[in-house]
Amino acid sequence: MAVQKTKVSPSRRNMRRSHDALTGPSTAIEPSTGETHLRHHISPNGFYRGKKVIQKSGD
């Protein structure tokens, strides 16, 4: 079993954990409709990069 040689101070421990925080998903705003969607995904209305790529059955 590994045993530490010296005590790790709370400051050192917290510095090591500083990059472990979770971030939210990155979102993009569709320029034609203003909708928010996940990056590299189509918007809920079927737009991607300003162009209509999917026709819904109701359209």
The first five atom37 places (N, CA, C, CB, O) and aatype in JSON, in Angstrom:
{
  "aatype": [12, 0, 19, 5, 11, 16, 11, 19, 15, 14, 15, 1, 1, 2, 12, 1, 1, 15, 8, 3, 0, 10, 16, 7, 14, 15, 16, 0, 9, 6, 14, 15, 16, 7, 6, 16, 8, 10, 1, 8, 8, 9, 15, 14, 2, 7, 13, 18, 1, 7, 11, 11, 19, 9, 5, 11, 15, 7, 3],
  "atom_mask": [
    [1, 1, 1, 1, 1],
    [1, 1, 1, 1, 1],
    [1, 1, 1, 1, 1],
    [1, 1, 1, 1, 1],
    [1, 1, 1, 1, 1],
    [1, 1, 1, 1, 1],
    [1, 1, 1, 1, 1],
    [1, 1, 1, 1, 1],
    [1, 1, 1, 1, 1],
    [1, 1, 1, 1, 1],
    [1, 1, 1, 1, 1],
    [1, 1, 1, 1, 1],
    [1, 1, 1, 1, 1],
    [1, 1, 1, 1, 1],
    [1, 1, 1, 1, 1],
    [1, 1, 1, 1, 1],
    [1, 1, 1, 1, 1],
    [1, 1, 1, 1, 1],
    [1, 1, 1, 1, 1],
    [1, 1, 1, 1, 1],
    [1, 1, 1, 1, 1],
    [1, 1, 1, 1, 1],
    [1, 1, 1, 1, 1],
    [1, 1, 1, 0, 1],
    [1, 1, 1, 1, 1],
    [1, 1, 1, 1, 1],
    [1, 1, 1, 1, 1],
    [1, 1, 1, 1, 1],
    [1, 1, 1, 1, 1],
    [1, 1, 1, 1, 1],
    [1, 1, 1, 1, 1],
    [1, 1, 1, 1, 1],
    [1, 1, 1, 1, 1],
    [1, 1, 1, 0, 1],
    [1, 1, 1, 1, 1],
    [1, 1, 1, 1, 1],
    [1, 1, 1, 1, 1],
    [1, 1, 1, 1, 1],
    [1, 1, 1, 1, 1],
    [1, 1, 1, 1, 1],
    [1, 1, 1, 1, 1],
    [1, 1, 1, 1, 1],
    [1, 1, 1, 1, 1],
    [1, 1, 1, 1, 1],
    [1, 1, 1, 1, 1],
    [1, 1, 1, 0, 1],
    [1, 1, 1, 1, 1],
    [1, 1, 1, 1, 1],
    [1, 1, 1, 1, 1],
    [1, 1, 1, 0, 1],
    [1, 1, 1, 1, 1],
    [1, 1, 1, 1, 1],
    [1, 1, 1, 1, 1],
    [1, 1, 1, 1, 1],
    [1, 1, 1, 1, 1],
    [1, 1, 1, 1, 1],
    [1, 1, 1, 1, 1],
    [1, 1, 1, 0, 1],
    [1, 1, 1, 1, 1]
  ],
  "atom_positions": [
    [[0.84, -1.18, 0.0], [0.0, 0.0, 0.0], [0.88, 1.24, 0.0], [-0.95, 0.0, 1.21], [1.88, 1.29, 0.71]],
    [[0.52, 2.24, -0.79], [1.31, 3.45, -0.88], [1.08, 4.33, 0.34], [0.98, 4.22, -2.16], [-0.06, 4.55, 0.75]],
    [[2.17, 4.83, 0.91], [2.1, 5.71, 2.07], [2.84, 6.99, 1.71], [2.7, 5.03, 3.36], [3.98, 6.95, 1.24]],
    [[2.18, 8.11, 1.93], [2.82, 9.36, 1.58], [3.98, 9.67, 2.52], [1.82, 10.5, 1.61], [3.96, 9.28, 3.68]],
    [[4.98, 10.35, 1.99], [6.17, 10.66, 2.77], [5.94, 11.86, 3.68], [7.36, 10.91, 1.84], [6.39, 11.88, 4.82]],
    [[5.25, 12.86, 3.15], [4.95, 14.05, 3.95], [3.49, 14.42, 3.75], [5.88, 15.23, 3.55], [2.86, 14.04, 2.76]],
    [[2.96, 15.16, 4.69], [1.56, 15.58, 4.64], [1.35, 16.58, 3.5], [1.12, 16.2, 6.0], [2.17, 17.48, 3.29]],
    [[0.26, 16.41, 2.76], [-0.1, 17.34, 1.7], [-1.01, 18.4, 2.32], [-0.8, 16.6, 0.48], [-2.05, 18.08, 2.89]],
    [[-0.61, 19.65, 2.19], [-1.38, 20.73, 2.79], [-2.7, 20.91, 2.03], [-0.56, 22.05, 2.8], [-2.79, 20.54, 0.86]],
    [[-3.72, 21.48, 2.69], [-4.99, 21.74, 1.99], [-4.81, 22.63, 0.77], [-5.97, 22.37, 2.93], [-5.53, 22.47, -0.21]],
    [[-3.87, 23.56, 0.82], [-3.64, 24.44, -0.31], [-3.14, 23.65, -1.52], [-2.62, 25.53, 0.07], [-3.63, 23.85, -2.63]],
    [[-2.18, 22.75, -1.31], [-1.66, 21.92, -2.4], [-2.75, 21.01, -2.95], [-0.47, 21.08, -1.93], [-2.89, 20.86, -4.16]],
    [[-3.51, 20.41, -2.05], [-4.58, 19.51, -2.46], [-5.6, 20.25, -3.33], [-5.27, 18.9, -1.23], [-6.03, 19.72, -4.36]],
    [[-5.98, 21.45, -2.92], [-6.97, 22.21, -3.67], [-6.42, 22.73, -4.99], [-7.47, 23.36, -2.84], [-7.17, 22.86, -5.96]],
    [[-5.12, 23.02, -5.04], [-4.51, 23.44, -6.3], [-4.57, 22.29, -7.32], [-3.06, 23.89, -6.09], [-4.79, 22.53, -8.5]],
    [[-4.36, 21.08, -6.86], [-4.41, 19.93, -7.74], [-5.82, 19.71, -8.27], [-3.92, 18.68, -7.0], [-6.0, 19.29, -9.42]],
    [[-6.82, 20.0, -7.46], [-8.21, 19.79, -7.85], [-8.82, 20.96, -8.6], [-9.03, 19.5, -6.64], [-10.0, 20.92, -8.95]],
    [[-8.05, 22.0, -8.86], [-8.62, 23.22, -9.45], [-9.16, 23.01, -10.85], [-7.57, 24.3, -9.48], [-10.01, 23.78, -11.3]],
    [[-8.71, 21.99, -11.57], [-9.16, 21.75, -12.94], [-10.23, 20.68, -13.02], [-7.99, 21.36, -13.8], [-10.6, 20.28, -14.13]],
    [[-10.74, 20.21, -11.9], [-11.72, 19.13, -11.9], [-13.16, 19.6, -11.97], [-11.54, 18.29, -10.69], [-14.07, 18.77, -12.0]],
    [[-13.4, 20.91, -11.99], [-14.77, 21.42, -11.98], [-15.48, 21.06, -13.28], [-14.77, 22.94, -11.76], [-14.87, 21.06, -14.35]],
    [[-16.77, 20.77, -13.18], [-17.57, 20.45, -14.36], [-18.04, 21.73, -15.03], [-18.77, 19.56, -13.98], [-18.35, 22.71, -14.35]],
    [[-18.11, 21.71, -16.33], [-18.61, 22.86, -17.07], [-19.86, 22.45, -17.83], [-17.53, 23.42, -18.05], [-20.07, 21.27, -18.12]],
    [[-20.68, 23.41, -18.14], [-21.9, 23.13, -18.88], [-21.6, 22.87, -20.34], [0.0, 0.0, 0.0], [-20.49, 23.13, -20.81]],
    [[-22.58, 22.35, -21.08], [-22.35, 22.09, -22.49], [-22.21, 23.39, -23.27], [-23.49, 21.25, -23.08], [-22.89, 24.38, -22.97]],
    [[-21.34, 23.39, -24.26], [-21.16, 24.6, -25.07], [-22.31, 24.71, -26.05], [-19.79, 24.57, -25.81], [-22.65, 23.74, -26.74]],
    [[-22.91, 25.88, -26.13], [-24.06, 26.08, -27.0], [-23.74, 27.15, -28.04], [-25.3, 26.47, -26.19], [-22.83, 27.96, -27.86]],
    [[-24.5, 27.13, -29.11], [-24.35, 28.1, -30.19], [-25.71, 28.73, -30.46], [-23.77, 27.43, -31.48], [-26.74, 28.16, -30.13]],
    [[-25.7, 29.91, -31.06], [-26.93, 30.6, -31.43], [-27.07, 30.52, -32.94], [-26.94, 32.09, -30.93], [-26.17, 30.93, -33.68]],
    [[-28.2, 30.0, -33.39], [-28.46, 29.89, -34.82], [-28.66, 31.29, -35.4], [-29.7, 29.0, -35.1], [-29.53, 32.02, -34.93]],
    [[-27.86, 31.69, -36.42], [-27.96, 33.06, -36.92], [-29.28, 33.38, -37.6], [-26.85, 33.31, -37.87], [-29.73, 34.53, -37.54]],
    [[-29.92, 32.41, -38.24], [-31.14, 32.71, -38.98], [-32.37, 32.79, -38.07], [-31.37, 31.66, -40.04], [-33.26, 33.61, -38.31]],
    [[-32.43, 31.94, -37.03], [-33.62, 31.92, -36.17], [-33.37, 32.46, -34.78], [-34.14, 30.52, -36.06], [-34.32, 32.82, -34.08]],
    [[-32.11, 32.53, -34.34], [-31.8, 33.0, -33.0], [-31.97, 31.94, -31.93], [0.0, 0.0, 0.0], [-31.91, 32.24, -30.74]],
    [[-32.17, 30.68, -32.34], [-32.33, 29.59, -31.38], [-30.98, 29.19, -30.79], [-33.0, 28.38, -32.05], [-29.94, 29.36, -31.42]],
    [[-31.03, 28.65, -29.58], [-29.84, 28.12, -28.94], [-29.84, 26.61, -29.12], [-29.78, 28.51, -27.43], [-30.85, 25.95, -28.9]],
    [[-28.69, 26.06, -29.51], [-28.57, 24.61, -29.7], [-27.15, 24.19, -29.38], [-28.97, 24.2, -31.15], [-26.26, 25.04, -29.27]],
    [[-26.93, 22.89, -29.24], [-25.58, 22.37, -29.01], [-24.73, 22.63, -30.24], [-25.62, 20.86, -28.68], [-25.22, 22.57, -31.37]],
    [[-23.46, 22.91, -30.03], [-22.57, 23.15, -31.15], [-22.46, 21.89, -32.01], [-21.18, 23.59, -30.66], [-22.47, 20.78, -31.47]],
    [[-22.36, 22.04, -33.31], [-22.24, 20.97, -34.28], [-23.47, 20.07, -34.32], [-21.02, 20.14, -33.98], [-23.38, 18.92, -34.75]],
    [[-24.61, 20.57, -33.87], [-25.88, 19.86, -33.95], [-26.89, 20.79, -34.61], [-26.37, 19.39, -32.52], [-26.72, 22.01, -34.6]],
    [[-27.94, 20.21, -35.17], [-28.97, 21.06, -35.77], [-29.83, 21.66, -34.68], [-29.83, 20.25, -36.77], [-29.91, 21.13, -33.58]],
    [[-30.47, 22.78, -34.99], [-31.37, 23.43, -34.03], [-32.7, 22.68, -34.0], [-31.58, 24.93, -34.39], [-32.96, 21.87, -34.9]],
    [[-33.54, 22.91, -33.01], [-34.82, 22.2, -32.92], [-35.71, 22.38, -34.15], [-35.57, 22.65, -31.7], [-36.53, 21.51, -34.44]],
    [[-35.58, 23.48, -34.88], [-36.4, 23.71, -36.07], [-35.76, 23.16, -37.34], [-36.67, 25.18, -36.24], [-36.31, 23.35, -38.43]],
    [[-34.61, 22.48, -37.24], [-33.99, 21.85, -38.4], [-33.0, 22.71, -39.15], [0.0, 0.0, 0.0], [-32.69, 22.41, -40.3]],
    [[-32.48, 23.76, -38.53], [-31.5, 24.62, -39.19], [-30.1, 24.26, -38.73], [-31.79, 26.11, -38.9], [-29.9, 23.86, -37.58]],
    [[-29.12, 24.39, -39.64], [-27.72, 24.21, -39.31], [-26.93, 25.23, -40.1], [-27.24, 22.75, -39.62], [-26.98, 25.24, -41.33]],
    [[-26.21, 26.08, -39.41], [-25.4, 27.15, -40.0], [-26.2, 28.01, -40.97], [-24.19, 26.55, -40.71], [-25.71, 28.36, -42.04]],
    [[-27.41, 28.34, -40.59], [-28.23, 29.26, -41.37], [-29.03, 28.63, -42.49], [0.0, 0.0, 0.0], [-29.76, 29.34, -43.19]],
    [[-28.91, 27.32, -42.69], [-29.65, 26.66, -43.78], [-30.59, 25.61, -43.2], [-28.68, 26.0, -44.8], [-30.27, 24.96, -42.2]],
    [[-31.74, 25.46, -43.83], [-32.71, 24.44, -43.42], [-32.22, 23.09, -43.95], [-34.16, 24.77, -43.96], [-32.11, 22.9, -45.16]],
    [[-31.93, 22.15, -43.05], [-31.37, 20.86, -43.47], [-32.35, 19.72, -43.29], [-30.1, 20.57, -42.7], [-32.2, 18.68, -43.93]],
    [[-33.35, 19.88, -42.43], [-34.33, 18.82, -42.19], [-35.72, 19.43, -42.28], [-34.1, 18.14, -40.81], [-36.02, 20.44, -41.64]],
    [[-36.57, 18.8, -43.08], [-37.95, 19.22, -43.18], [-38.79, 18.4, -42.21], [-38.48, 19.06, -44.64], [-38.76, 17.17, -42.25]],
    [[-39.53, 19.06, -41.32], [-40.42, 18.35, -40.42], [-41.68, 17.93, -41.19], [-40.77, 19.24, -39.2], [-41.99, 18.49, -42.24]],
    [[-42.38, 16.95, -40.66], [-43.59, 16.49, -41.34], [-44.68, 17.55, -41.34], [-44.11, 15.22, -40.68], [-45.54, 17.54, -42.22]],
    [[-44.67, 18.47, -40.36], [-45.67, 19.52, -40.28], [-45.37, 20.71, -41.17], [0.0, 0.0, 0.0], [-46.23, 21.56, -41.38]],
    [[-44.14, 20.8, -41.71], [-43.76, 21.96, -42.55], [-44.24, 21.81, -43.97], [-42.26, 22.14, -42.55], [-44.0, 22.7, -44.79]]
  ]
}
